[in-house]
Amino acid sequence: RLVAPGGREAEKKLGFKSGSMAVGARAMQEGGAFGPWSREQVELFCVDHLLMVEINCNEESLTIDFVFPTTNVGNVGFGDNV
């Protein structure tokens, strides 16, 4: 978990319009493109490697949660010997 202080409270201090931090967090969450890779490529990589990223903005902070497996998980199909 990565927590950046500020959140919606920082809108006034930075001179942003009300709600702009929440809209920016949602745009980062839904946009998905990263560098030279398209949104579809990033989404496929994350699904294939069991990665999840959730970006939220509340009054006090911008929170980015990364969820991923901590054990070796492979793409084992039904009936495969493990």
N, C-alpha and C positions, 0 to 999 in steps of 0.2 A: 504494500500500500504506500502510495506517495501522496502526501498531504502538503498542499501549498497554501499558506495563510492568505487571507484576504476575502475571497469569495464575493458574495453579493455586496458585502460591506465596502469592498474596495471600489465599487462603481462610483460612488460619490467622490472618493479621494482622487480617483484617476480621471474624473470628468466624463465618465461613460453614461449613456442613457440607462434608465432603469430596466433591468432584465437582460442587459447585453452579456453579462458574464454567464448567465444560465444558457442563453442562446449559443454562445461560443463553445461552452462545454458540450452541448448537444451536437453542435456541428462537428466537433472533433470526434465524438462518439460515432456519429452516423456517416461521416465523410469517408473514412476508411483508407483513402489513398495515402501512400507513404513513399516519398522519393520517386523513383522511376516506376514503381509498381502501382497498378490500378487497384481500385476498391475490390474488384472481383478476385484479383490475385492475392491480395492481403487476406480477404475473407477465406479463400480456399486454404491458404497456408495455416491460418488460425484453426480452422475446422480440422484439418489433417493432423495438426500437432496438439489438439485439445487445449488451445489457448483462448482465454477470454479477457477482454479489457472493458472495464466499466468506468466512465468518467461522469462525475456528479459535481454539482456546484450548490453549496448551501450558503447560509448567511456568513459563516465564518471561514470557509475554506473551499478550495477546489481539490477534490479527491479523485485519484486515479488508482483503481484496483486492478491488479494483474492476477489472474488465476490460471494455474498450470499444474500438471501432474508432477509429483516429485519422485515417482518411480518410473522405471523403464516400461512404457506402454507401447506396444506395437500394433500394427494393423492386422490383428488376428481375426480371421473369419470364422464363421460357424463351422464346427467340425474339424478345425485345424488342431493339430497336436501342439500343446503348449509345453 
